[in-house]
Amino acid sequence: MAITKLTNTITDTNTKYSVQHTGLADGATQLSDSIWANLSALKYANATVTISAAPTTNFCIGEVVSTNDSTAIHVRVTDYTKGATTFKGYKVTSATDITPLAWTAETATDIGTEKTLTGSVSGLSSATTHASTRVAIAAPKINLRKLWWNLASGIDHTRIYFDGSSTEQTIAYITDSNGYINYAGGGNHIGAIGMGAADGNTSNVLGDVNVTTVGVAEHDTYMIGIEIGKLEGFELPNFFKNGQLGYAPNQHGFGDVY
């Protein structure tokens, strides 16, 4: 027996994520700590890549750096400081296609250790990925802007909350009903709901939006949708810092300048 969970992603940009989940129960199995928004698996999630040494040629902010993993991983550089042994970026489709992708693991183990790095502008780097320090996804900061739902009359209640490996933060309990709350607008003066006391990022769970149900019975249905604002951890390239690295702001070659 199980309760299905079908996911329909509506929007996933660097500033907003909107998704609706729906399902049907074929027994009394509950949704338990079911993830509605896995932040480390969203597009534009920035990660820090640690390298073996400062490269002799600076990375260009906005360029795509590709690894020589068995399946090459491509990261668009969002920030780099001259002489540093780390850079930040988000995963993209290829060396020539900056369509963002989600990391395939919460700990971003996509990129191996001691892999070569080739920049679309800077070329083959003198540095490789670090021998032991893996890619680290940035700790995110988000808020909940919209919540809508339709729950079968038999469901007692549903808890929606921000996750944290140390402390969770409840957002709302909703009952067997349907409704819509626009926390961030619509004249209700509530304001978007922040992560509050949610704390602890073991396994990159901080800020994930989770759902737990109570009272689900066979043939019960549910539909719950959320919209979150991405506040930190999903940054776009800081092109104008390129002047400090010996490049023009738009030298990355992809045509987008913010």
Number of C-alpha atoms within 10 A of each C-alpha: 9 13 21 17 16 11 13 12 12 12 13 17 14 20 17 18 22 20 18 19 17 18 16 19 20 16 14 16 17 19 20 12 15 16 18 21 21 17 28 29 19 19 21 27 26 30 25 19 22 23 26 18 15 18 19 12 16 23 28 32 32 30 27 32 28 24 22 16 15 9 9 18 21 29 29 32 28 24 22 23 18 17 13 13 17 20 19 23 29 28 27 23 17 18 19 13 12 18 12 21 18 19 24 13 13 17 17 21 13 18 22 21 19 19 20 18 25 21 22 19 18 20 15 17 17 16 20 21 23 19 13 12 14 20 22 17 24 18 19 20 16 25 22 24 22 19 20 16 20 18 22 19 16 17 20 15 18 22 18 22 23 28 27 22 15 13 15 21 18 18 17 12 13 19 20 17 14 15 13 13 15 19 19 17 13 10 9 10 10 13 15 17 16 18 23 14 14 20 18 17 17 11 12 24 22 26 29 24 28 21 21 16 21 17 15 26 19 15 14 19 20 24 17 21 20 22 22 23 21 22 14 15 21 27 18 21 23 16 23 15 18 24 13 13 18 14 19 15 20 19 17 24 13 13 8 10 14 9
